[in-house]
């Protein structure tokens, strides 16, 4: 099931998307529950979803990020595809490179919730703050059932579904501060969407992931090529940290990011980023210089 958060007639709703028909059918949910977006469904643990109302053409609604504002920071995994680990280690901005290009354990960092924007919304860059803005196509996991000390074999019981994120990054800030939160958490630096899909909708073993900049294919890989797979990531995070329903975990980006080119191909005003993951959809966002 594909589930979208959207606004219609000034009210936020959550509904089931039918991409072929070009419609979204709102769940019969109270407005105060719908304000949290897809989070309104996660506590239902995949059962007992409310009925859906009359479908609405997608072109008559304003799509939002599936989780417009996560309840806490987005967990992220760094250097989680082999080729990307090597390209980033050579970049000069990798504060973890001293321990080797390929990490021995998952590298975890976070992005603040306020970075999230919807499909189609503008990523704003500020050249007075950073001159090295990069893109990172990623699959994001949405936790459905919380827990601590989750065993690898139980991880998928704790996953509600998935979405796409673009982990936009200020590379120079990433290097300057020898940690990644500031460079990853600039305003608008987490496009998410276009909707979320339930766990059964995505075939992890076959799904491809791609990123295009202005129609130029930059990243092209498969989710199955993660260094640390989804059970490892979720289990590792839960060792000492209680994961909560609605937590979002970005699983890492493949090779082909801007910093991997010589010279680097950083984002500039007027660029359009397009991220595709098979089984989910397309997340597309323009880039624009922030107005003074």
LOGULUM-281486 format. One record per residue: residue in one letter; x, y, z of N, C-alpha, C in turn; residue number from 1. Coordinates in pm, whole numbers, m for minus. Example, Ala and Ser with C-alpha at 12.3 -4.5 7.8 and 13.67 -1.06 7.14 Angstrom:
// LOGULUM-281486
aa | n.px | n.py | n.pz | ca.px | ca.py | ca.pz | c.px | c.py | c.pz | i
A | 1319 | m569 | 780 | 1230 | m450 | 780 | 1320 | m330 | 780 | 1
S | 1285 | m225 | 708 | 1367 | m106 | 714 | 1290 | 3 | 787 | 2
// end
This chain:
// LOGULUM-281486
aa | n.px | n.py | n.pz | ca.px | ca.py | ca.pz | c.px | c.py | c.pz | i
X | 83 | m119 | 0 | 0 | 0 | 0 | 88 | 125 | 0 | 1
X | 55 | 220 | m87 | 123 | 348 | m92 | 37 | 449 | m17 | 2
X | 98 | 519 | 78 | 24 | 609 | 167 | 85 | 749 | 159 | 3
X | 1 | 847 | 132 | 47 | 985 | 116 | m12 | 1075 | 225 | 4
X | 64 | 1178 | 256 | 12 | 1289 | 335 | m9 | 1406 | 239 | 5
X | m122 | 1471 | 250 | m153 | 1577 | 154 | m247 | 1679 | 217 | 6
X | m258 | 1793 | 151 | m350 | 1897 | 196 | m455 | 1920 | 87 | 7
X | m579 | 1925 | 129 | m689 | 1954 | 36 | m787 | 2046 | 109 | 8
X | m828 | 2151 | 44 | m918 | 2252 | 103 | m864 | 2303 | 236 | 9
X | m731 | 2316 | 243 | m668 | 2372 | 362 | m656 | 2276 | 478 | 10
X | m690 | 2149 | 458 | m685 | 2051 | 567 | m588 | 1938 | 532 | 11
X | m508 | 1899 | 630 | m415 | 1788 | 609 | m487 | 1656 | 622 | 12
X | m460 | 1567 | 528 | m520 | 1435 | 526 | m413 | 1329 | 499 | 13
X | m449 | 1204 | 525 | m365 | 1088 | 493 | m450 | 994 | 409 | 14
X | m393 | 940 | 301 | m474 | 853 | 218 | m394 | 754 | 136 | 15
X | m465 | 664 | 71 | m405 | 559 | m12 | m391 | 610 | m155 | 16
X | m271 | 599 | m209 | m243 | 646 | m343 | m263 | 533 | m444 | 17
X | m328 | 567 | m555 | m336 | 478 | m671 | m265 | 550 | m785 | 18
X | m134 | 523 | m805 | m59 | 596 | m907 | m116 | 576 | m1048 | 19
X | m167 | 457 | m1077 | m220 | 431 | m1211 | m346 | 514 | m1239 | 20
X | m430 | 527 | m1137 | m552 | 606 | m1154 | m527 | 755 | m1131 | 21
X | m412 | 788 | m1071 | m383 | 927 | m1042 | m471 | 985 | m933 | 22
X | m503 | 901 | m832 | m591 | 945 | m724 | m531 | 913 | m587 | 23
X | m587 | 979 | m486 | m555 | 947 | m348 | m686 | 944 | m271 | 24
X | m710 | 835 | m196 | m835 | 815 | m123 | m809 | 841 | 26 | 25
X | m865 | 949 | 82 | m837 | 982 | 223 | m890 | 874 | 318 | 26
X | m812 | 847 | 423 | m863 | 766 | 532 | m964 | 848 | 610 | 27
X | m1064 | 780 | 665 | m1165 | 846 | 747 | m1107 | 864 | 887 | 28
X | m1021 | 966 | 899 | m953 | 996 | 1024 | m991 | 1136 | 1072 | 29
X | m1001 | 1157 | 1203 | m1022 | 1292 | 1253 | m908 | 1384 | 1210 | 30
X | m938 | 1510 | 1189 | m836 | 1604 | 1141 | m720 | 1616 | 1238 | 31
X | m747 | 1610 | 1369 | m637 | 1626 | 1465 | m539 | 1508 | 1457 | 32
X | m586 | 1390 | 1416 | m497 | 1276 | 1399 | m420 | 1287 | 1267 | 33
X | m485 | 1338 | 1163 | m422 | 1349 | 1032 | m307 | 1450 | 1031 | 34
X | m301 | 1539 | 1127 | m196 | 1643 | 1128 | m57 | 1583 | 1134 | 35
X | m44 | 1463 | 1189 | 88 | 1401 | 1201 | 127 | 1323 | 1076 | 36
X | 41 | 1325 | 974 | 72 | 1253 | 851 | 66 | 1103 | 871 | 37
X | 158 | 1033 | 806 | 160 | 887 | 811 | 175 | 835 | 954 | 38
X | 231 | 916 | 1043 | 242 | 874 | 1183 | 107 | 835 | 1242 | 39
X | m2 | 892 | 1189 | m135 | 860 | 1241 | m170 | 713 | 1223 | 40
X | m109 | 647 | 1124 | m141 | 507 | 1096 | m48 | 411 | 1166 | 41
X | 70 | 458 | 1205 | 174 | 367 | 1251 | 135 | 298 | 1381 | 42
X | 65 | 365 | 1469 | 23 | 302 | 1593 | m77 | 190 | 1572 | 43
X | m132 | 181 | 1453 | m229 | 75 | 1423 | m159 | m56 | 1387 | 44
X | m25 | m51 | 1371 | 55 | m172 | 1349 | 7 | m256 | 1230 | 45
X | m42 | m188 | 1126 | m79 | m259 | 1003 | m215 | m324 | 1006 | 46
X | m289 | m308 | 1116 | m423 | m368 | 1123 | m524 | m262 | 1162 | 47
X | m647 | m285 | 1121 | m753 | m197 | 1164 | m747 | m57 | 1106 | 48
X | m690 | m41 | 987 | m690 | 90 | 925 | m835 | 134 | 902 | 49
X | m861 | 264 | 917 | m997 | 311 | 892 | m1034 | 298 | 744 | 50
X | m1162 | 308 | 716 | m1208 | 300 | 577 | m1157 | 421 | 500 | 51
X | m1154 | 409 | 369 | m1116 | 521 | 285 | m1240 | 586 | 224 | 52
X | m1228 | 718 | 201 | m1337 | 796 | 145 | m1322 | 805 | m7 | 53
X | m1402 | 885 | m69 | m1402 | 897 | m215 | m1266 | 944 | m265 | 54
X | m1206 | 875 | m363 | m1075 | 916 | m416 | m1080 | 1057 | m476 | 55
X | m966 | 1126 | m463 | m950 | 1263 | m513 | m838 | 1261 | m616 | 56
X | m854 | 1327 | m731 | m741 | 1336 | m825 | m619 | 1399 | m759 | 57
X | m503 | 1339 | m780 | m380 | 1388 | m717 | m351 | 1532 | m756 | 58
X | m389 | 1570 | m878 | m358 | 1707 | m921 | m446 | 1812 | m854 | 59
X | m540 | 1767 | m769 | m624 | 1861 | m695 | m582 | 1874 | m548 | 60
X | m476 | 1806 | m511 | m426 | 1814 | m372 | m282 | 1863 | m374 | 61
X | m236 | 1909 | m260 | m95 | 1946 | m243 | m26 | 1836 | m163 | 62
X | 64 | 1765 | m227 | 133 | 1657 | m158 | 233 | 1713 | m57 | 63
X | 242 | 1648 | 57 | 338 | 1683 | 161 | 434 | 1566 | 182 | 64
X | 537 | 1588 | 261 | 622 | 1476 | 301 | 535 | 1377 | 379 | 65
X | 557 | 1247 | 364 | 473 | 1150 | 435 | 472 | 1171 | 586 | 66
X | 589 | 1208 | 640 | 597 | 1248 | 781 | 646 | 1393 | 780 | 67
X | 554 | 1490 | 780 | 594 | 1630 | 762 | 697 | 1680 | 864 | 68
X | 687 | 1631 | 988 | 791 | 1661 | 1086 | 807 | 1540 | 1177 | 69
X | 914 | 1463 | 1159 | 937 | 1349 | 1248 | 939 | 1392 | 1394 | 70
X | 908 | 1298 | 1481 | 900 | 1330 | 1624 | 1037 | 1354 | 1685 | 71
X | 1141 | 1298 | 1624 | 1277 | 1327 | 1671 | 1373 | 1317 | 1553 | 72
X | 1501 | 1339 | 1578 | 1598 | 1341 | 1468 | 1589 | 1216 | 1382 | 73
X | 1615 | 1236 | 1253 | 1623 | 1124 | 1160 | 1758 | 1056 | 1179 | 74
X | 1757 | 926 | 1205 | 1881 | 849 | 1213 | 1933 | 826 | 1071 | 75
X | 2064 | 835 | 1052 | 2123 | 816 | 919 | 2246 | 728 | 930 | 76
X | 2273 | 654 | 822 | 2390 | 566 | 817 | 2485 | 619 | 710 | 77
X | 2610 | 639 | 747 | 2710 | 690 | 653 | 2793 | 579 | 591 | 78
X | 2839 | 604 | 468 | 2934 | 514 | 400 | 2885 | 370 | 400 | 79
X | 2765 | 348 | 346 | 2703 | 216 | 356 | 2691 | 143 | 222 | 80
X | 2760 | 193 | 118 | 2781 | 118 | m7 | 2932 | 120 | m32 | 81
X | 2989 | 9 | m77 | 3134 | m2 | m88 | 3195 | 107 | m176 | 82
X | 3141 | 127 | m295 | 3200 | 226 | m386 | 3188 | 367 | m331 | 83
X | 3077 | 397 | m265 | 3063 | 530 | m205 | 3160 | 548 | m89 | 84
X | 3180 | 442 | m10 | 3275 | 453 | 102 | 3414 | 492 | 51 | 85
X | 3455 | 435 | m62 | 3586 | 467 | m118 | 3589 | 607 | m178 | 86
X | 3482 | 647 | m249 | 3484 | 780 | m311 | 3483 | 889 | m204 | 87
X | 3411 | 865 | m94 | 3406 | 966 | 12 | 3535 | 971 | 91 | 88
X | 3598 | 854 | 114 | 3725 | 852 | 187 | 3833 | 931 | 115 | 89
X | 3825 | 938 | m19 | 3924 | 1011 | m98 | 3895 | 1161 | m108 | 90
X | 3779 | 1204 | m57 | 3733 | 1340 | m82 | 3804 | 1447 | 1 | 91
X | 3860 | 1406 | 115 | 3921 | 1503 | 205 | 3825 | 1558 | 309 | 92
X | 3697 | 1521 | 300 | 3598 | 1569 | 395 | 3553 | 1460 | 492 | 93
X | 3614 | 1344 | 485 | 3569 | 1229 | 564 | 3648 | 1220 | 695 | 94
X | 3586 | 1262 | 803 | 3653 | 1259 | 933 | 3668 | 1117 | 987 | 95
X | 3602 | 1019 | 924 | 3612 | 880 | 970 | 3715 | 800 | 891 | 96
X | 3781 | 864 | 792 | 3868 | 790 | 700 | 3990 | 731 | 768 | 97
X | 4031 | 786 | 883 | 4150 | 735 | 952 | 4134 | 589 | 992 | 98
X | 4010 | 545 | 1011 | 3985 | 407 | 1050 | 3963 | 315 | 930 | 99
X | 3983 | 370 | 808 | 3967 | 291 | 687 | 3851 | 340 | 603 | 100
X | 3860 | 317 | 472 | 3754 | 363 | 382 | 3622 | 293 | 412 | 101
X | 3627 | 161 | 430 | 3506 | 84 | 455 | 3490 | 63 | 606 | 102
X | 3381 | 113 | 665 | 3366 | 101 | 811 | 3349 | m42 | 857 | 103
X | 3396 | m69 | 978 | 3381 | m201 | 1037 | 3246 | m218 | 1105 | 104
X | 3188 | m105 | 1143 | 3056 | m103 | 1205 | 2978 | 14 | 1146 | 105
X | 2846 | 12 | 1155 | 2769 | 122 | 1097 | 2808 | 257 | 1157 | 106
X | 2823 | 357 | 1070 | 2847 | 495 | 1113 | 2711 | 563 | 1122 | 107
X | 2675 | 608 | 1241 | 2543 | 666 | 1263 | 2554 | 815 | 1293 | 108
X | 2472 | 894 | 1225 | 2461 | 1037 | 1256 | 2313 | 1072 | 1245 | 109
X | 2279 | 1202 | 1252 | 2137 | 1236 | 1244 | 2116 | 1370 | 1175 | 110
X | 1992 | 1393 | 1134 | 1946 | 1519 | 1076 | 1829 | 1567 | 1162 | 111
X | 1821 | 1696 | 1186 | 1712 | 1745 | 1270 | 1580 | 1737 | 1193 | 112
X | 1467 | 1722 | 1264 | 1337 | 1702 | 1198 | 1297 | 1817 | 1105 | 113
X | 1340 | 1938 | 1139 | 1297 | 2055 | 1063 | 1358 | 2062 | 923 | 114
X | 1448 | 1970 | 890 | 1506 | 1968 | 755 | 1409 | 1912 | 650 | 115
X | 1303 | 1843 | 693 | 1216 | 1770 | 601 | 1133 | 1865 | 515 | 116
X | 1133 | 1840 | 384 | 1046 | 1908 | 290 | 983 | 1803 | 199 | 117
X | 880 | 1844 | 125 | 804 | 1751 | 43 | 860 | 1740 | m97 | 118
X | 816 | 1637 | m167 | 842 | 1623 | m310 | 798 | 1751 | m382 | 119
X | 883 | 1803 | m469 | 851 | 1922 | m546 | 890 | 2052 | m480 | 120
X | 916 | 2050 | m349 | 956 | 2172 | m280 | 1103 | 2203 | m305 | 121
X | 1141 | 2327 | m282 | 1274 | 2375 | m319 | 1375 | 2353 | m208 | 122
X | 1488 | 2294 | m243 | 1604 | 2290 | m154 | 1677 | 2423 | m170 | 123
X | 1690 | 2494 | m60 | 1750 | 2627 | m62 | 1896 | 2619 | m20 | 124
X | 1983 | 2674 | m105 | 2125 | 2675 | m73 | 2167 | 2819 | m44 | 125
X | 2264 | 2831 | 44 | 2312 | 2963 | 87 | 2463 | 2966 | 67 | 126
X | 2508 | 3029 | m39 | 2650 | 3030 | m71 | 2734 | 3104 | 32 | 127
X | 2669 | 3185 | 117 | 2742 | 3251 | 224 | 2775 | 3155 | 338 | 128
X | 2704 | 3042 | 341 | 2725 | 2941 | 445 | 2807 | 2825 | 393 | 129
X | 2774 | 2778 | 272 | 2844 | 2663 | 214 | 2850 | 2676 | 63 | 130
X | 2964 | 2639 | 8 | 2983 | 2639 | m138 | 3000 | 2498 | m191 | 131
X | 2961 | 2398 | m113 | 2984 | 2259 | m152 | 2864 | 2173 | m114 | 132
X | 2751 | 2200 | m179 | 2627 | 2128 | m148 | 2614 | 2005 | m238 | 133
X | 2583 | 1893 | m176 | 2580 | 1764 | m246 | 2445 | 1696 | m225 | 134
X | 2417 | 1596 | m308 | 2295 | 1516 | m303 | 2330 | 1376 | m258 | 135
X | 2234 | 1305 | m198 | 2253 | 1165 | m159 | 2118 | 1094 | m163 | 136
X | 2097 | 1009 | m262 | 1974 | 931 | m273 | 1976 | 817 | m171 | 137
X | 1866 | 803 | m96 | 1864 | 700 | 9 | 1725 | 640 | 29 | 138
X | 1724 | 512 | 64 | 1604 | 447 | 115 | 1594 | 476 | 264 | 139
X | 1474 | 513 | 310 | 1452 | 535 | 452 | 1353 | 432 | 507 | 140
X | 1386 | 379 | 623 | 1302 | 283 | 695 | 1216 | 361 | 794 | 141
X | 1089 | 324 | 806 | 1000 | 383 | 904 | 964 | 276 | 1007 | 142
X | 999 | 300 | 1131 | 973 | 204 | 1239 | 825 | 205 | 1275 | 143
X | 768 | 86 | 1289 | 628 | 75 | 1325 | 606 | 30 | 1468 | 144
X | 694 | m57 | 1515 | 685 | m106 | 1654 | 818 | m78 | 1721 | 145
X | 814 | m4 | 1830 | 937 | 32 | 1899 | 1001 | m87 | 1969 | 146
X | 1119 | m62 | 2022 | 1185 | m169 | 2095 | 1330 | m137 | 2124 | 147
X | 1386 | m210 | 2218 | 1526 | m198 | 2257 | 1589 | m337 | 2252 | 148
X | 1712 | m345 | 2203 | 1777 | m476 | 2193 | 1708 | m567 | 2093 | 149
X | 1669 | m512 | 1980 | 1597 | m591 | 1879 | 1693 | m687 | 1809 | 150
X | 1659 | m812 | 1804 | 1741 | m913 | 1736 | 1728 | m898 | 1585 | 151
X | 1835 | m931 | 1512 | 1832 | m921 | 1366 | 1712 | m993 | 1306 | 152
X | 1685 | m1111 | 1356 | 1579 | m1192 | 1296 | 1439 | m1135 | 1322 | 153
X | 1429 | m1038 | 1415 | 1299 | m980 | 1448 | 1279 | m842 | 1387 | 154
X | 1380 | m791 | 1317 | 1377 | m651 | 1274 | 1256 | m619 | 1187 | 155
X | 1225 | m703 | 1089 | 1117 | m668 | 997 | 980 | m665 | 1066 | 156
X | 969 | m730 | 1182 | 845 | m718 | 1259 | 829 | m578 | 1317 | 157
X | 939 | m503 | 1324 | 937 | m368 | 1381 | 928 | m259 | 1275 | 158
X | 930 | m297 | 1148 | 928 | m199 | 1039 | 785 | m182 | 988 | 159
X | 740 | m57 | 983 | 608 | m28 | 924 | 618 | m17 | 772 | 160
X | 722 | 55 | 726 | 734 | 73 | 582 | 858 | 152 | 545 | 161
X | 851 | 214 | 426 | 969 | 279 | 369 | 928 | 407 | 295 | 162
X | 1025 | 495 | 276 | 1007 | 610 | 189 | 1143 | 644 | 129 | 163
X | 1147 | 750 | 49 | 1272 | 798 | m11 | 1313 | 926 | 61 | 164
X | 1442 | 941 | 87 | 1495 | 1069 | 131 | 1615 | 1105 | 45 | 165
X | 1640 | 1234 | 34 | 1761 | 1287 | m29 | 1840 | 1355 | 82 | 166
X | 1948 | 1292 | 122 | 2028 | 1342 | 235 | 2122 | 1453 | 185 | 167
X | 2063 | 1568 | 154 | 2142 | 1682 | 104 | 2243 | 1723 | 210 | 168
X | 2366 | 1754 | 165 | 2479 | 1770 | 257 | 2568 | 1886 | 215 | 169
X | 2608 | 1967 | 314 | 2710 | 2070 | 292 | 2846 | 2006 | 322 | 170
X | 2918 | 1966 | 218 | 3042 | 1891 | 236 | 3147 | 1970 | 314 | 171
X | 3160 | 2099 | 284 | 3263 | 2177 | 352 | 3234 | 2188 | 502 | 172
X | 3106 | 2199 | 539 | 3072 | 2203 | 681 | 3092 | 2067 | 746 | 173
X | 3066 | 1963 | 669 | 3088 | 1826 | 717 | 3235 | 1808 | 756 | 174
X | 3325 | 1861 | 673 | 3467 | 1850 | 702 | 3512 | 1948 | 810 | 175
X | 3461 | 2069 | 804 | 3505 | 2175 | 897 | 3482 | 2137 | 1042 | 176
X | 3367 | 2077 | 1072 | 3332 | 2052 | 1211 | 3364 | 1909 | 1256 | 177
X | 3424 | 1828 | 1168 | 3467 | 1691 | 1202 | 3354 | 1607 | 1258 | 178
X | 3234 | 1645 | 1225 | 3114 | 1565 | 1254 | 3010 | 1608 | 1151 | 179
X | 2899 | 1540 | 1148 | 2815 | 1555 | 1030 | 2682 | 1624 | 1053 | 180
X | 2643 | 1651 | 1178 | 2510 | 1703 | 1201 | 2488 | 1841 | 1139 | 181
X | 2583 | 1932 | 1153 | 2563 | 2068 | 1100 | 2554 | 2066 | 948 | 182
X | 2645 | 1995 | 883 | 2643 | 1989 | 737 | 2523 | 1916 | 681 | 183
X | 2463 | 1830 | 761 | 2347 | 1753 | 716 | 2213 | 1818 | 754 | 184
X | 2216 | 1913 | 846 | 2092 | 1964 | 905 | 2058 | 2107 | 865 | 185
X | 2115 | 2156 | 757 | 2076 | 2287 | 708 | 1928 | 2286 | 669 | 186
X | 1863 | 2399 | 678 | 1722 | 2407 | 643 | 1696 | 2351 | 503 | 187
X | 1590 | 2274 | 489 | 1542 | 2212 | 363 | 1629 | 2098 | 314 | 188
X | 1721 | 2048 | 395 | 1818 | 1949 | 349 | 1772 | 1804 | 363 | 189
X | 1640 | 1781 | 376 | 1592 | 1642 | 378 | 1461 | 1629 | 301 | 190
X | 1465 | 1640 | 167 | 1346 | 1605 | 90 | 1304 | 1462 | 121 | 191
X | 1172 | 1441 | 135 | 1118 | 1309 | 171 | 991 | 1286 | 91 | 192
X | 976 | 1165 | 37 | 851 | 1134 | m32 | 876 | 1047 | m156 | 193
X | 784 | 1051 | m254 | 666 | 1137 | m257 | 558 | 1091 | m159 | 194
X | 568 | 965 | m118 | 478 | 906 | m19 | 556 | 795 | 50 | 195
X | 490 | 725 | 140 | 549 | 609 | 206 | 481 | 484 | 153 | 196
X | 551 | 371 | 165 | 491 | 243 | 129 | 500 | 148 | 247 | 197
X | 400 | 63 | 262 | 403 | m36 | 368 | 509 | m142 | 339 | 198
X | 550 | m211 | 443 | 663 | m305 | 434 | 646 | m407 | 322 | 199
X | 525 | m455 | 301 | 501 | m559 | 202 | 511 | m509 | 58 | 200
X | 515 | m377 | 39 | 513 | m318 | m94 | 650 | m320 | m162 | 201
X | 757 | m332 | m85 | 893 | m316 | m138 | 971 | m446 | m132 | 202
X | 1027 | m487 | m246 | 1114 | m604 | m253 | 1258 | m555 | m237 | 203
X | 1311 | m568 | m116 | 1444 | m517 | m84 | 1551 | m580 | m174 | 204
X | 1534 | m706 | m207 | 1637 | m778 | m282 | 1648 | m733 | m427 | 205
X | 1541 | m681 | m482 | 1545 | m645 | m625 | 1538 | m494 | m652 | 206
X | 1503 | m415 | m552 | 1478 | m273 | m576 | 1605 | m198 | m615 | 207
X | 1595 | m121 | m723 | 1704 | m34 | m764 | 1686 | 105 | m705 | 208
X | 1798 | 178 | m695 | 1798 | 315 | m646 | 1881 | 399 | m743 | 209
X | 1825 | 513 | m784 | 1891 | 598 | m884 | 1875 | 744 | m848 | 210
X | 1971 | 826 | m892 | 1961 | 970 | m877 | 2005 | 1037 | m1007 | 211
X | 1924 | 1131 | m1052 | 1954 | 1210 | m1171 | 1967 | 1357 | m1131 | 212
X | 2064 | 1425 | m1187 | 2075 | 1569 | m1171 | 2058 | 1631 | m1310 | 213
X | 1952 | 1708 | m1325 | 1919 | 1769 | m1455 | 1912 | 1664 | m1567 | 214
X | 1857 | 1548 | m1532 | 1843 | 1440 | m1628 | 1966 | 1353 | m1647 | 215
X | 2078 | 1388 | m1584 | 2203 | 1313 | m1595 | 2207 | 1208 | m1485 | 216
X | 2216 | 1080 | m1522 | 2220 | 973 | m1423 | 2352 | 977 | m1347 | 217
X | 2345 | 1000 | m1216 | 2465 | 1009 | m1132 | 2483 | 886 | m1042 | 218
X | 2373 | 839 | m983 | 2379 | 724 | m892 | 2289 | 614 | m948 | 219
X | 2338 | 491 | m945 | 2262 | 379 | m1000 | 2307 | 252 | m930 | 220
X | 2227 | 203 | m837 | 2267 | 87 | m758 | 2143 | 9 | m715 | 221
X | 2163 | m82 | m619 | 2053 | m163 | m568 | 2058 | m161 | m416 | 222
X | 1941 | m166 | m355 | 1932 | m166 | m209 | 2002 | m289 | m150 | 223
X | 2002 | m398 | m223 | 2063 | m522 | m174 | 2215 | m511 | m160 | 224
X | 2276 | m404 | m212 | 2421 | m388 | m205 | 2468 | m309 | m83 | 225
X | 2379 | m279 | 10 | 2420 | m213 | 134 | 2529 | m294 | 204 | 226
X | 2628 | m225 | 258 | 2731 | m294 | 339 | 2666 | m353 | 463 | 227
X | 2593 | m270 | 536 | 2520 | m315 | 654 | 2372 | m317 | 617 | 228
X | 2314 | m436 | 615 | 2176 | m448 | 569 | 2079 | m392 | 672 | 229
X | 1953 | m389 | 637 | 1852 | m327 | 723 | 1842 | m397 | 859 | 230
X | 1842 | m531 | 867 | 1842 | m592 | 1000 | 1961 | m550 | 1086 | 231
X | 2080 | m538 | 1025 | 2198 | m495 | 1101 | 2182 | m352 | 1150 | 232
X | 2135 | m264 | 1064 | 2120 | m123 | 1101 | 2023 | m108 | 1218 | 233
X | 1904 | m164 | 1204 | 1802 | m147 | 1307 | 1845 | m213 | 1437 | 234
X | 1901 | m333 | 1429 | 1946 | m402 | 1549 | 2057 | m323 | 1619 | 235
X | 2151 | m270 | 1541 | 2261 | m192 | 1599 | 2209 | m69 | 1671 | 236
X | 2119 | 4 | 1608 | 2064 | 125 | 1670 | 1992 | 93 | 1800 | 237
X | 1926 | m21 | 1805 | 1843 | m53 | 1921 | 1922 | m107 | 2040 | 238
X | 2053 | m124 | 2023 | 2134 | m172 | 2134 | 2164 | m54 | 2228 | 239
X | 2075 | m33 | 2324 | 2093 | 77 | 2419 | 2007 | 198 | 2388 | 240
X | 1953 | 205 | 2266 | 1861 | 313 | 2229 | 1725 | 249 | 2204 | 241
X | 1624 | 295 | 2273 | 1490 | 243 | 2249 | 1433 | 310 | 2125 | 242
X | 1414 | 234 | 2019 | 1352 | 287 | 1900 | 1203 | 307 | 1925 | 243
X | 1147 | 409 | 1861 | 1008 | 446 | 1885 | 929 | 437 | 1755 | 244
X | 799 | 405 | 1764 | 716 | 407 | 1644 | 724 | 543 | 1575 | 245
X | 746 | 541 | 1444 | 760 | 665 | 1370 | 903 | 709 | 1348 | 246
X | 1000 | 645 | 1413 | 1140 | 678 | 1386 | 1171 | 653 | 1238 | 247
X | 1253 | 742 | 1181 | 1295 | 731 | 1042 | 1444 | 705 | 1038 | 248
X | 1485 | 606 | 959 | 1627 | 568 | 948 | 1666 | 569 | 801 | 249
X | 1753 | 662 | 762 | 1805 | 666 | 626 | 1923 | 571 | 616 | 250
X | 1923 | 482 | 516 | 2013 | 367 | 517 | 2145 | 386 | 445 | 251
X | 2169 | 502 | 383 | 2297 | 525 | 316 | 2279 | 546 | 166 | 252
X | 2380 | 605 | 105 | 2373 | 641 | m37 | 2479 | 568 | m119 | 253
X | 2448 | 533 | m244 | 2547 | 468 | m329 | 2645 | 567 | m391 | 254
X | 2742 | 513 | m464 | 2842 | 596 | m531 | 2777 | 685 | m636 | 255
X | 2849 | 795 | m668 | 2801 | 886 | m770 | 2761 | 1022 | m717 | 256
X | 2786 | 1047 | m588 | 2757 | 1179 | m533 | 2854 | 1281 | m592 | 257
X | 2820 | 1409 | m578 | 2899 | 1515 | m641 | 3044 | 1517 | m598 | 258
X | 3072 | 1487 | m470 | 3208 | 1492 | m419 | 3297 | 1385 | m482 | 259
X | 3235 | 1283 | m543 | 3312 | 1174 | m602 | 3370 | 1204 | m738 | 260
X | 3332 | 1318 | m799 | 3383 | 1354 | m931 | 3507 | 1443 | m918 | 261
X | 3585 | 1446 | m1023 | 3705 | 1530 | m1027 | 3699 | 1620 | m1150 | 262
X | 3668 | 1749 | m1134 | 3637 | 1817 | m1008 | 3498 | 1780 | m958 | 263
X | 3470 | 1811 | m830 | 3338 | 1779 | m774 | 3225 | 1847 | m851 | 264
X | 3111 | 1779 | m857 | 2992 | 1835 | m922 | 2890 | 1872 | m814 | 265
X | 2914 | 1987 | m752 | 2824 | 2033 | m647 | 2696 | 2092 | m707 | 266
X | 2593 | 2097 | m623 | 2466 | 2152 | m667 | 2475 | 2304 | m681 | 267
X | 2399 | 2356 | m775 | 2392 | 2501 | m796 | 2247 | 2542 | m819 | 268
X | 2220 | 2669 | m803 | 2085 | 2719 | m823 | 2037 | 2687 | m964 | 269
X | 1916 | 2635 | m973 | 1858 | 2594 | m1101 | 1864 | 2446 | m1127 | 270
X | 1944 | 2371 | m1052 | 1951 | 2226 | m1068 | 1820 | 2160 | m1024 | 271
X | 1794 | 2043 | m1080 | 1679 | 1962 | m1039 | 1730 | 1823 | m1004 | 272
X | 1700 | 1778 | m882 | 1740 | 1646 | m835 | 1620 | 1551 | m845 | 273
X | 1645 | 1431 | m898 | 1540 | 1331 | m912 | 1591 | 1198 | m855 | 274
X | 1525 | 1149 | m751 | 1562 | 1022 | m689 | 1451 | 921 | m714 | 275
X | 1489 | 802 | m759 | 1393 | 696 | m787 | 1430 | 571 | m708 | 276
X | 1331 | 508 | m647 | 1350 | 375 | m587 | 1236 | 287 | m637 | 277
X | 1273 | 175 | m698 | 1172 | 83 | m750 | 1079 | 38 | m638 | 278
X | 949 | 40 | m664 | 852 | m3 | m565 | 801 | 111 | m479 | 279
X | 868 | 226 | m483 | 821 | 342 | m407 | 774 | 450 | m503 | 280
X | 867 | 509 | m578 | 828 | 615 | m670 | 942 | 710 | m698 | 281
X | 908 | 836 | m719 | 1004 | 938 | m761 | 995 | 1058 | m667 | 282
X | 1110 | 1101 | m619 | 1123 | 1221 | m535 | 1203 | 1323 | m614 | 283
X | 1142 | 1436 | m647 | 1209 | 1535 | m731 | 1202 | 1672 | m666 | 284
X | 1317 | 1740 | m659 | 1324 | 1871 | m595 | 1417 | 1964 | m669 | 285
X | 1375 | 2088 | m692 | 1464 | 2187 | m750 | 1555 | 2248 | m644 | 286
X | 1662 | 2309 | m690 | 1760 | 2375 | m603 | 1758 | 2524 | m636 | 287
X | 1761 | 2607 | m532 | 1757 | 2751 | m557 | 1840 | 2823 | m452 | 288
X | 1909 | 2927 | m491 | 1983 | 3011 | m397 | 1885 | 3083 | m308 | 289
X | 1914 | 3084 | m178 | 1827 | 3148 | m80 | 1824 | 3299 | m103 | 290
X | 1704 | 3356 | m101 | 1689 | 3499 | m119 | 1745 | 3575 | m1 | 291
X | 1809 | 3688 | m26 | 1863 | 3771 | 80 | 1758 | 3865 | 134 | 292
// end
